[in-house]
Amino acid sequence: MKHINYQPCQEDTVIPYYVRGIGIDFAETDMYRPEGFYRPQFILISEGSGILSVNGAEYPLSAGDVMYLPMNVPHSYRCSSGTWRSWWVIADGYGIEDLLPRFGFTEAAEIRNVPMQSVQRRMRSIYEALEHDKLRGAGIASGEMYALMIELYHALLFDAAERHSGARAVARAADYMEAHYAEQITLSDLAHAADLSEGYLCRLFSQYFHARPIAYLNRLRIQKAKAMLNRSYLSVESVAEACGFENPSYFTKLFRQTEGITPSAYRNMVSI
């Protein structure tokens, strides 16, 4: 059953981005917008298939794909087969134009490999909050929309990565770290696991993780150390060794740089 909720403009809100409209299980019709749409919009195709036309290019869409339509970009979309249904959300707010490019949404795009059930749960939560909680609904919906955009951002990255063999190589290196973080790992070990040269592996890690491989490994080790400090009574030195740090002093220094406190202080804080 179709559900739609439109919200008024909230120019005076302290929330930097909010939901301007939400549509659940909407029966789509062919759409032609020569001047674009007045706000950014995400449209999840839940049933059927269609074609998005924008900037002289056409993108085939099927169930599980998402259209991202920036504000005021001319576009059209039409059904190509079956009954075409969608779930959509309209974003707004004084911070939205800064946020979307940070998530990679700089132009009209189709996003594949979307976790459809999770996206639908978030959209339904947005609708329920706006429809039934007049006091807190806008804030709850804003939080859900932010989480939704993170999911779509990850799907966008994954979709781009699947088209690039280097992404699978980076994943192999990351999997190797996960399996062997307690051991001594060199850049050569990681390059061998990824079947790449060391230089190319470093460039790919910078592209996907914004960090060099060893820096990524150290972040992983600190993450493992935090879990161990929280769940065990091992000494700091033993935790350092179990997470692949040969020098406890270096572990403490790196932990402080990463977390802002020492391992002992962190343990005291989480054990309260």
N, C-alpha and C positions, 0 to 999 in steps of 0.2 A: 504494500500500500504506500502511495506517495505521501511524503511529509515534507513541508517546506517551512522555513522560518527565516524571515528577513528582519534585520535589526536596523535601527536608525543610525545615522552618522553620530559618532561619539567624539567630536573634536576636543571636548574638555576632559576626556578621560586621562588618567595617569598611566593606563595600560598602553604600552607602545604599539601593540598589534592586537587586533581583536577580530572576531568573526562578524562579517557584515551580512552573510546569508549562508544557509545550509539547505541542501536538498537531499532527501533520502529516497532511493528507489524511484527515480524520476524517469518518466517516459520521454526520451529525447525525440526531437524532430529535427529536420534539416535546418541548419542555422547559417545565416549570412550576415556578417557584421563588417561592413566596409570601413567603419571607423573604430572597430575594436570594442572592447568592453570597458566599463568605467572603473573597474577595480581588478586586481590580479585574481585569477580563478584556477582552481584545481578540479578536474573532472575525472572521476574514476568510472571506467566502462565496466559495468557489472554483468551485462548480458548483450549478446549480439556483436556486431562489428560495424565499423565505419571508417571514414577517411577524413583526416584533418588537413586543410589547405591553409598554408601561411607562408608569406614571403616567397611565393612562387614555387614552393615545394609541397608535395603531398606525403602524408604519413598514414599508413594503414594502422588501424587500431582494432583490438579485440578485447574480450573480457579479461580483466586483470591489468590492462594498461591505463595509464593516467595521462591526460592532457594538461600541460601547464600553459595558461594563456596570460601573458603580461597585460598590464593596463594599456589600453588605447592602441593595441597592435591589430591591424585589420586581419581578419581570418574568417574561415567558414568551415563547417563540418557537416557531414551527411552520413546517413545510414547506408551501408553497402549490402547487408544481409541480415535477416532475422529481425526480431524485436529488439530495438536498441534502448537499453536502460542505463541510467547513470546515477552516481552519488557525487555531489559536488559541494565545494565550500568556497566562499568568497572572502578574501582577506582584506583587511583595512588597518589603518592606524598610522600615527606619525613616524613609527619606526620601521614600517614594513618595506619601504623602498631601500633601506639600508640592509635589512635582514635577508631578503630574498637573494641578492647577488652573493652574499656570503655562503649561502647554501647551494650556489651554482645555478640558480634560476635567473639567468640573464636574458634569455630570449625564449620564445615559444618552443616547446619541446614535448616529445612523447616519452614517457617513462615506462620502461618495461620491468619485468621481474618484481612487481610490487606485491608485498604480502597482503593480498586482498582482504582476508578476514580481519587482520589486525587493523588495516586502514578503515574498514567498515565499522569496526568496534569504536574506533576513535571518533568517526563522523557521527555515529549514533549517540555517543556520549556528549558530543557538542550539541546535537539537536535536543537531547533530553535536558541538558543543563539550561539552555536558552528557553526551552518551552515550559519547564516546570519549576525552575528556581529563579524567581525574579530578583532576589536579593543578591545572590552570589553567582548566578548563572553566567554572566558575561566574563567574570574572572576565570571560572572553571573552564569555560569554552576556550578562552585565550590560551590557557595552559595546554589543553588538549590539542589545539591547533598547532602550537609550537612543537609538541611531540610528534604530531602528524607530519609536519614539514621535515623533521629529523628523519623519520622513516622514509619519506620520499627522497630525501637527500641521499640516504644510504642506498636506496634502490637505483637512483641516478648514477651513483658511483659504480655500483655493481654492474649495471647495464653497460656502462662505458668500459669497465674493466673486462667484461666477458668478451669484448671485441678486440682485446689486446692480449696477446700471448704473454706479455711481460707481467700482467697481473697474476696469472696463474703461477708464474715463477716466484713472484713475491710471496704469494700464499704458501708456496712450498717452503720458502725460507722462514716465514712466520710459524708454520707448523713445526719446523725443525726446532726453533727456539722454544716453543711450548713444550716439546717432548724432552729437550736436553738442557733447559735453563740452569739446572743444578750442576752441570758440567762446565768445563772450560771450553768456550766456543770462540773461534777466531773468525775473522771476516772471510778467510779462505774456506772454512767449514761451511759457512752460509752460502757462499758463491757456488760451492760444489753441490750443496743440497738443491739450489735453485737452477743449477746447470747454466749459470751466467758468469761473465767476467765480474771481478770485484767492482770495477768502475761502473759498469752498467747496473749492477745490483744497487749500488749507492744512489745512482740517479733515480732508479725506480722507487726506492724507499722514500726519497725526498719528495717524489711526485705523489705517492699514495698516503704516506704517513707523516710527511713534513719532518722527517728525522732520518739521520743516517742509521744503518742497521745496528751498530753497537749501541747507539743511544736508545733505539727502540728496545733492544735486548735488556738494557739496564732498567728501562721503565717497566718492562715485564717482570724483571726480578724484584723490583721494589714493590710491585703489586702483589707478588707471591709472598714477599716478606711481611707485608702488612697483614695479610690473611693469617700467616703463621704467628705473628706477634699477638694477634687477636685470639687465636684458638689454641695456643700451646703455652707451656711454661719453659720452653727452651731459652737458654741465655741468648743475648743479642749476638754473641760470637757464633753460637751454634746456628742461629737463624741465618746469619750472613753466609756461613759455609754451606748450609742446605740450599741456599738460593744462588750459589755459584760465585760468591765473592771470596776471593782468597785472602783479602786484607780487610779485617773488621773495621779498621779506621777509615778506609776508603768507603766501605758500606755506610758507616755513620755519616760521613761527609756528604755522600750522594743522597742519602735519605733526607738529611736536613735541607739540602738544596731543592729536593723535589717536593717535600711535604711541609717544610718550614719549621719542623721540630725534630728532635733526635728520636731514634727508635725507642729508647726507654721512655721518653716523654709521651710518645704515641701510645705505647702499651698502657701506661698509667691513665691516659685519657680515655681509651676505649674500654678499659676494664672498670670504669666507675659505675 
